[in-house]
Each structure stands twice: as structure tokens, then as C-alpha cells.
Amino acid sequence: MASSLRTKFRQALQIALAKHFKAAGLDIEFQGGVIEGPQERDIGCVWFDSKRPQGRDGNNEEAFFGVRVFRQWKQDQGAESPRVEVEEELERTFEMLEDGLRAVIKRIDLENASGIALGSDWESYFTVTEVAIDHVEQRVQATLTVWARNRTARGG
């Protein structure tokens, strides 16, 4: 069975981000689906969240995806050094995720980085709508909007 458009986009982003992080010196496996809670190792995840019709005719859609990068959870024993270390790791991870998303923001760049052909139903770019640090969970999260042909448009 062929992968759906959303699955192919998610998989392409997982591969491209894993390659980017590895080239930047941080070997992170990116999995499909939402991962929650503190993690015992550096790991990332990418997931499809929802979609909504775009424009008056609804022929296109905005599809929403999430990305999380967890750093290995470190217990703060109240000393200043571990807290500073965690913050520096999170800030570095924030910038690495920004750079990784910027590098593949155009469809052709994402296809080249991942080796996955997304096809003509996807627009030529996506937008990063937010990148934020979650200090408690020791992770960085991004939200993305991707434009595609609306499969449930009134006109077919």
C-alpha cells in the first residue's frame, strides 16, 4: 500500500532532520508519532496533527505537523551547574532545529535531503509557525503548516 501524502511528508522530515542533526554533531533518531515526558536518551519525533480547508473554495488545505527534540533528561539537584548545562543544551538544540527546518523548507530541498518524492499535491514550501523550548520536559518543539491539495474539497 502506498504511503499517504502526510505520511510521506512526515517521513521525509524525519530523515532530513536526523541527517541534519548528525552532521551538526548530535546523533538523534526521529520517530513517527508523539513522544511525551522526560526521555532517557536524545530522541526526536514528528507527527501529523490536523488539517483545515484554506480559502473560500476549500480546494487547498493547511496541514499541521509537530516536531519535538528531546535531550536526555537530567535531574537538577539544586546546583547551578546542571541547570546551566541543561539550558545551554536546549538553546543549542533550538538553534539546530531552526537550522534543520530552514535547510529543507522548500519541497525540492526536503525531497533531496530525504530521498522521498512528495509529489505535486504538496506546495513548494512549508511554514514554521513556532519553535519553543519546554524547560520542564527538556525538549524543543516546533509546529509547521504545510499546504496541500484538499482531499475533501467540495469540487472533488
Secondary structure, 3 states (H helix, E strand, C coil): CCCCHHHHHHHHHHHHHHHHHHHCCCCCEEEECCCCCCCCCCEEEEEEEEEEEECCCCCEEEEEEEEEEECCCCCCCCCHHHHHHHHHHHHHHHHHHHHHHHHCCEHHHHHHHHCCCCCCCEEEEEEEEEEEEECCCCEEEEEEEEEEECCCCCCC
